[in-house]
Amino acid sequence: MPQRRAPLVPALVATALLLVAADDGDTVSSSRPPADEGPQIGVPLRLVRCTDWNLASVEERHGTLRQLKNFAGGPVVGGGPHPAEGMGAVLEDGQAYDLLSNTCKQNYARAFKLYKIYERGASFAGHRKAE
């Protein structure tokens, strides 16, 4: 009987997400969240790292998830003649919470930026944000 192997693609995708999430090339421009998003981690979105996530309360985590969803689900700007090429991909709230919690509990991930983890996860498993 042939031996079954575990699917390699999901493991490679997860590894790539974790490695790229540590990149320091910031592209998030919004540092002040809208007031209606509730409590957030007390760091500008472009700077929030796994260490901040791990120290945050559940309410702060959910407020930060709303920030991430609003940012990632915003207009995708293209390089062509059209100013916007559509809307970005987002994760369901439960998916996003689990992704960040599972990634950030790893000791090596403490400096990973949340928006990079979120956007890369949404690019694989997300959907367009409902308007």
C-alpha positions as CSV (number, residue, x, y, z in Angstrom):
1,M,0.0,0.0,0.0
2,P,1.5,3.4,-1.0
3,Q,2.3,5.8,1.8
4,R,0.2,9.0,2.0
5,R,2.0,12.3,2.3
6,A,0.6,15.4,3.9
7,P,-0.2,18.2,1.5
8,L,2.9,20.3,0.9
9,V,1.3,23.4,-0.5
10,P,-0.5,24.6,2.8
11,A,2.7,24.1,4.7
12,L,4.7,26.1,2.2
13,V,2.1,28.9,2.1
14,A,2.0,29.1,5.9
15,T,5.8,29.3,6.1
16,A,6.0,32.0,3.4
17,L,3.4,34.0,5.3
18,L,5.4,33.9,8.4
19,L,8.7,34.8,6.8
20,V,7.3,37.7,4.8
21,A,5.3,39.1,7.8
22,A,8.6,40.1,9.4
23,D,9.5,42.4,6.5
24,D,10.0,46.0,7.5
25,G,8.8,47.7,4.3
26,D,5.8,49.6,5.8
27,T,3.0,50.4,3.4
28,V,0.3,51.2,5.9
29,S,-0.3,55.0,5.9
30,S,-3.1,55.3,8.4
31,S,-1.9,55.8,12.0
32,R,-5.2,57.1,13.6
33,P,-8.2,54.8,13.5
34,P,-11.7,56.2,13.2
35,A,-13.3,56.7,16.6
36,D,-16.2,54.3,15.9
37,E,-13.9,51.2,15.8
38,G,-13.8,50.8,19.6
39,P,-10.7,50.3,21.7
40,Q,-7.5,49.3,19.8
41,I,-4.1,48.3,20.7
42,G,-2.4,51.6,21.7
43,V,0.1,51.6,18.7
44,P,-0.4,53.0,15.2
45,L,-1.7,50.2,12.9
46,R,1.5,50.2,10.8
47,L,3.5,49.5,13.9
48,V,1.4,46.9,15.7
49,R,3.4,43.7,16.2
50,C,2.7,40.3,17.6
51,T,4.1,41.3,21.0
52,D,1.4,44.1,21.1
53,W,-1.3,41.5,20.2
54,N,-0.2,39.2,22.9
55,L,-0.3,41.9,25.6
56,A,-3.7,43.3,24.4
57,S,-7.1,42.7,25.9
58,V,-9.8,40.9,23.9
59,E,-11.6,44.2,23.3
60,E,-8.4,45.9,22.0
61,R,-7.8,42.9,19.7
62,H,-11.2,43.1,18.3
63,G,-10.9,46.9,17.7
64,T,-7.6,46.3,16.0
65,L,-9.2,43.6,13.8
66,R,-11.8,46.2,12.7
67,Q,-9.0,48.6,11.8
68,L,-7.2,45.9,9.9
69,K,-10.3,44.9,8.0
70,N,-11.1,48.5,7.1
71,F,-7.5,49.0,5.9
72,A,-7.2,45.8,3.9
73,G,-10.7,46.0,2.5
74,G,-10.1,49.5,1.1
75,P,-9.5,50.5,-2.6
76,V,-6.7,48.7,-4.4
77,V,-4.8,51.3,-6.3
78,G,-3.4,50.2,-9.6
79,G,-0.5,51.6,-11.6
80,G,-2.5,52.2,-14.7
81,P,-4.8,55.0,-15.8
82,H,-7.5,53.9,-13.3
83,P,-7.2,55.2,-9.8
84,A,-8.7,52.2,-8.1
85,E,-8.7,48.6,-9.3
86,G,-11.3,47.2,-6.9
87,M,-11.5,46.5,-3.2
88,G,-9.0,44.5,-1.1
89,A,-9.6,41.1,0.4
90,V,-10.6,40.6,4.0
91,L,-11.0,37.7,6.4
92,E,-14.0,36.8,8.5
93,D,-13.5,38.1,12.0
94,G,-13.1,34.6,13.5
95,Q,-10.6,33.6,10.9
96,A,-8.6,36.8,11.4
97,Y,-8.6,36.4,15.2
98,D,-7.4,32.8,14.9
99,L,-4.8,33.6,12.3
100,L,-3.2,36.4,14.5
101,S,-3.5,34.4,17.7
102,N,-2.0,31.3,16.3
103,T,0.8,33.1,14.5
104,C,1.6,35.5,17.4
105,K,1.8,32.8,20.0
106,Q,5.0,31.6,18.3
107,N,8.1,33.0,20.0
108,Y,9.8,33.7,16.6
109,A,6.8,35.8,15.5
110,R,7.0,38.5,18.2
111,A,8.2,41.2,15.8
112,F,5.9,40.3,12.9
113,K,3.6,43.2,11.9
114,L,-0.1,42.4,12.2
115,Y,-1.2,44.1,9.0
116,K,1.2,42.0,7.0
117,I,0.0,38.8,8.5
118,Y,-3.6,39.8,8.0
119,E,-3.2,40.9,4.3
120,R,-1.2,37.9,3.3
121,G,-3.8,35.6,5.0
122,A,-6.6,37.5,3.3
123,S,-5.0,37.2,-0.1
124,F,-5.2,33.4,0.2
125,A,-8.4,32.8,2.2
126,G,-10.2,36.1,2.1
127,H,-13.1,37.7,0.2
128,R,-13.9,41.2,-1.0
129,K,-15.2,43.4,1.7
130,A,-19.0,44.1,1.5
131,E,-19.8,47.7,1.0
